[in-house]
Amino acid sequence: MMMMMMMMMMMMMMMMMMMMMMMMMYMPMFR
């Protein structure tokens, strides 16, 4: 159970990071 929760949290964090990177790439106001 704990392992499953950790995996889910890691996946969510990775997805959030990817989204932030995409936004930074496509939006100039972040610079």
C-alpha positions, -999 to 999 in steps of 0.1 A, spaced: 0 0 0 27 25 10 47 16 -21 17 22 -43 11 57 -27 47 66 -32 46 56 -69 15 76 -74 30 107 -58 62 103 -79 41 101 -111 21 131 -102 52 151 -94 67 141 -127 36 151 -146 35 185 -129 72 191 -137 66 182 -174 36 206 -175 57 234 -160 85 228 -184 61 229 -214 45 261 -201 79 277 -196 88 267 -231 57 280 -248 50 311 -227 74 340 -229 61 357 -197 79 331 -175 113 345 -185 
